[in-house]
Amino acid sequence: MAAAEAMLDEKHPALDMNPNDSNKYTFGRIGSHNVVIACLPSGQYGTNSAAIVANNMRWSFPLIHIGLMVGIGGGVPGKVDVRLGDVVVSNPTADSSGVVQYDFGKAVRDGRFERIGTLNKPPQSVLAAVSKLRANHEQRRNQIPAILADMEMRNPYMSRYSHRSVDEDRLFEATYDHDTGDTCDGCDLSKLVERRPRPMHFPQVHYGIIASGNQVMKHAKTRDRIAEELDVVCFEMEAAGLMDSFPCLVVRGICDYSDSHKAKLWQRYAAATAAAYTKELLSIITPHRNYNLAAQPAVLGTGE
């Protein structure tokens, strides 16, 4: 939530909320948009927790017209050159909302797991803005580094959310599990996957299907199997709880590779890059004609 709040150009005073709404909100302005920010309670994760927060928000602010779910997720290395600190944005297809709940379904006779149900797509106004921003990024680099630099200038304490060294971006072979310990300092470096250095060291934005479930994905071979089956580029734990009751765009900063090597070094920076992309996106969305706070975009944050 700190990364989302750091994107605000102006903070607004708190409002008196209904006592039945357990959410804690931050109010403010990003560009021409008034925004309301909510976050999952500390220690709570998963689609059910996200659905409760989103439903409370919709109940307290019934005129919200844009939902943006912003936070961290695990990348899927392979077809797409996803690196730590990159941003993944949900991208609807003809038969997908851009988010798939990979752990919701039923076992069928031959032992396969059949996923059931579909999720709603984000509003057309948001998808149109995403298309425009993608076109902009085809012609010039994204504004994420500039937005993060401005964040640090306005609040030097947020330097903790600044870019990590590329030497700390480690992708291990899918068959090699993490050794004991909170960091990968004791892992076998001969098991690292060799990748070409990027010519420019700034976060890249990827668009694709995001896999959502109630468990942290931390097994590389399972990651690869599901990614191959569903063509996903990111795993996360909350979005599927929102898409039916609160259709939104999902923006995830990549903090790990959805494997057992889950050092937390990249979480803050990944949260910041996702928030910075969201700020750039809001800059090209036309504000709703009703300038009441309750009619403006909502940012549901997860992670840092």
C-alpha positions in Angstrom: 0.0 0.0 0.0 2.9 2.3 0.6 3.9 2.2 -3.0 0.4 3.2 -4.1 0.2 6.0 -1.6 3.6 7.3 -2.8 2.1 7.9 -6.2 -0.4 10.4 -4.9 0.1 14.0 -6.1 -2.0 15.1 -3.2 -3.5 13.5 -0.1 -7.1 14.2 0.9 -8.5 14.1 4.4 -10.1 10.9 5.7 -13.8 10.5 5.4 -16.2 9.2 8.0 -16.9 5.6 7.0 -19.7 3.2 7.8 -18.7 1.2 10.9 -19.7 -2.0 9.0 -16.9 -1.3 6.5 -13.7 -2.9 7.9 -11.4 -1.5 5.2 -8.9 1.3 5.9 -8.7 3.8 3.0 -6.3 6.4 1.8 -7.8 9.3 -0.3 -6.0 11.5 -2.7 -5.4 12.7 -6.2 -3.3 11.3 -9.1 -3.2 13.8 -12.0 -6.9 14.7 -12.7 -8.3 11.7 -10.9 -9.5 11.5 -7.3 -8.6 8.0 -6.0 -9.4 5.8 -3.1 -6.9 3.2 -2.0 -7.5 0.1 0.0 -5.3 -2.8 1.0 -5.8 -6.3 2.3 -5.4 -6.6 6.0 -1.9 -7.6 7.2 -1.3 -11.3 7.0 -4.4 -12.0 4.8 -4.0 -13.2 1.3 -6.0 -15.0 -1.4 -9.1 -14.6 -3.5 -11.6 -14.7 -0.6 -9.8 -11.9 1.3 -9.6 -9.8 -1.8 -13.3 -10.2 -2.5 -14.2 -9.0 1.0 -12.1 -5.9 0.6 -13.5 -5.2 -2.9 -17.1 -5.7 -1.8 -16.7 -3.3 1.1 -15.2 -0.7 -1.2 -18.1 -1.1 -3.7 -20.6 -0.8 -0.9 -19.0 2.3 0.5 -18.3 3.9 -2.9 -21.0 2.7 -5.3 -20.1 5.2 -8.0 -16.5 4.0 -8.5 -16.1 3.5 -12.3 -12.6 2.1 -12.6 -10.9 -0.6 -10.6 -7.2 -1.2 -10.6 -5.7 -4.1 -8.6 -2.0 -3.2 -8.1 0.6 -5.3 -6.3 3.3 -7.9 -6.7 3.4 -11.3 -8.4 5.6 -14.1 -9.6 6.8 -14.1 -13.1 6.9 -17.0 -15.6 10.3 -17.2 -17.4 10.2 -18.8 -20.8 8.3 -17.5 -23.8 8.4 -14.0 -22.5 11.6 -12.5 -21.2 10.3 -11.5 -17.8 12.8 -10.1 -15.3 12.5 -9.1 -11.6 11.0 -5.6 -11.4 9.2 -5.9 -14.7 5.4 -5.2 -14.8 2.8 -7.6 -16.0 -0.7 -6.3 -17.0 -3.7 -8.5 -17.4 -4.6 -8.7 -21.1 -8.0 -10.1 -22.1 -8.4 -12.5 -25.1 -11.3 -13.8 -27.0 -12.0 -16.4 -24.3 -10.4 -15.0 -21.2 -10.7 -11.9 -19.1 -6.9 -11.7 -18.7 -7.2 -13.5 -15.4 -7.7 -17.2 -14.8 -8.4 -18.9 -11.5 -6.1 -21.9 -12.0 -7.1 -23.8 -8.8 -10.9 -23.6 -9.2 -12.5 -26.5 -10.9 -13.2 -30.2 -10.6 -11.4 -33.5 -11.2 -12.8 -35.5 -14.1 -12.8 -39.2 -14.9 -9.4 -39.5 -16.5 -7.7 -37.7 -13.6 -7.5 -34.3 -15.3 -8.4 -31.1 -13.4 -11.0 -29.3 -15.4 -11.3 -25.5 -14.6 -14.8 -24.2 -14.6 -16.3 -20.7 -14.9 -15.1 -17.5 -16.5 -14.3 -14.1 -15.1 -15.4 -10.7 -16.2 -13.2 -8.4 -18.3 -12.2 -4.9 -17.2 -14.3 -1.9 -18.4 -13.8 -0.9 -22.1 -12.6 2.5 -21.0 -9.7 1.0 -19.2 -8.8 -1.4 -22.0 -8.8 1.5 -24.5 -6.4 3.4 -22.3 -4.1 0.3 -22.0 -4.1 0.1 -25.8 -3.1 3.7 -26.1 -0.4 3.3 -23.5 1.0 0.3 -25.3 1.2 2.3 -28.5 3.0 5.0 -26.7 5.5 2.5 -25.4 6.2 1.2 -28.9 7.5 4.7 -29.8 9.3 5.6 -26.6 10.3 4.1 -23.3 7.8 3.9 -20.4 7.8 6.5 -17.7 8.3 4.1 -14.8 11.9 5.3 -14.0 10.9 8.9 -14.2 7.9 8.4 -11.9 10.0 6.5 -9.4 12.7 9.2 -9.4 10.0 11.8 -8.7 8.7 9.6 -5.9 12.2 9.5 -4.3 12.7 13.2 -4.7 9.4 14.0 -3.0 10.0 11.4 -0.2 13.7 10.3 0.2 12.6 7.6 2.6 11.0 5.8 -0.4 14.5 5.1 -1.7 14.1 1.7 -0.1 11.8 1.1 -3.1 14.5 1.9 -5.6 16.0 -0.4 -8.3 17.9 -3.5 -7.2 21.2 -4.5 -8.8 20.8 -6.8 -11.8 23.3 -9.1 -10.1 20.5 -9.9 -7.6 18.2 -11.1 -10.3 18.7 -14.8 -10.2 16.8 -17.4 -12.1 17.5 -21.0 -11.2 16.8 -24.1 -13.2 13.3 -25.4 -12.7 14.6 -28.7 -11.3 16.7 -27.1 -8.6 14.9 -26.3 -5.4 15.9 -23.7 -2.8 18.2 -24.7 -0.1 17.4 -23.7 3.5 17.6 -20.1 4.6 15.8 -16.8 3.9 18.1 -15.9 1.0 19.7 -17.6 -1.9 23.2 -17.0 -0.6 23.6 -20.8 0.0 22.1 -21.9 -3.3 24.3 -23.6 -6.0 25.1 -20.8 -8.5 26.0 -23.4 -11.1 22.2 -24.0 -11.4 21.6 -20.4 -12.6 20.0 -20.0 -16.0 22.1 -18.0 -18.3 20.3 -15.1 -19.9 21.3 -12.3 -22.3 22.0 -9.0 -20.5 19.4 -6.4 -21.3 20.7 -3.4 -23.3 18.8 -1.0 -21.1 18.3 -1.5 -17.4 14.8 -0.3 -16.8 11.5 -2.2 -16.1 9.7 -3.6 -19.1 5.9 -4.0 -19.3 4.4 -7.3 -20.5 0.8 -8.0 -21.3 -0.8 -11.4 -21.0 -2.9 -13.8 -18.9 -2.4 -13.8 -15.1 -3.0 -16.9 -13.1 -4.7 -16.4 -9.8 -5.2 -18.8 -6.9 -5.3 -19.1 -3.2 -1.9 -20.6 -2.7 1.6 -19.1 -3.4 3.1 -20.7 -6.5 6.5 -21.9 -5.3 7.2 -25.0 -7.4 8.9 -24.3 -10.7 7.9 -27.5 -12.4 4.2 -26.9 -11.5 4.6 -23.3 -12.6 5.9 -24.4 -16.0 3.1 -27.0 -16.4 0.3 -24.6 -15.6 1.9 -21.8 -17.7 2.1 -24.1 -20.7 -1.5 -25.2 -20.3 -3.0 -21.8 -19.7 -0.4 -19.6 -21.5 0.1 -17.4 -18.4 3.0 -15.0 -17.7 2.4 -14.3 -14.0 1.0 -15.9 -10.9 -0.7 -14.1 -8.0 -3.2 -14.7 -5.2 -6.0 -12.2 -5.2 -7.3 -11.1 -8.6 -9.8 -13.9 -9.2 -11.7 -12.8 -6.1 -12.6 -9.5 -7.7 -13.2 -10.0 -11.4 -16.9 -11.0 -11.2 -18.0 -8.5 -8.5 -15.5 -5.7 -9.2 -14.1 -6.1 -12.8 -10.7 -4.4 -12.8 -7.3 -4.3 -14.5 -4.6 -6.3 -12.7 -1.1 -4.8 -12.6 1.7 -6.9 -11.0 5.3 -6.0 -10.3 7.4 -9.1 -10.6 9.2 -10.0 -7.4 10.2 -13.6 -7.9 9.9 -16.4 -10.5 7.1 -18.4 -9.0 9.5 -20.9 -7.7 11.0 -22.0 -4.3 13.7 -19.2 -4.4 11.5 -16.6 -2.8 13.9 -14.0 -1.3 12.1 -10.8 -0.5 14.7 -8.5 -1.9 12.6 -7.4 -4.8 9.2 -7.0 -3.2 9.4 -3.3 -2.5 10.8 -2.4 -5.9 8.3 -4.6 -7.7 5.4 -2.9 -5.8 6.8 0.5 -6.8 7.1 -0.4 -10.5 3.5 -1.7 -10.6 2.3 1.5 -8.9 4.3 3.7 -11.3 2.8 2.0 -14.3 -0.6 2.6 -12.9 0.1 6.3 -12.4 1.2 6.5 -16.0 -1.9 4.7 -17.2 -4.2 7.1 -15.2 -2.5 10.0 -16.9 -4.2 9.1 -20.2 -7.6 8.1 -18.9 -10.1 10.8 -19.2 -11.6 11.7 -15.8 -15.3 10.9 -15.3 -17.6 13.9 -15.7 -18.9 13.4 -12.1 -16.0 14.7 -10.0 -17.4 13.3 -6.8 -14.7 11.3 -5.0 -17.0 8.2 -5.1 -17.1 8.3 -8.9 -13.4 8.1 -9.4 -10.8 5.3 -9.8 -10.1 2.9 -7.0 -6.7 1.3 -6.4 -6.8 -2.0 -4.5 -3.3 -2.6 -3.4 -1.6 -5.8 -2.4 1.9 -6.4 -1.2 4.1 -3.5 -0.1 
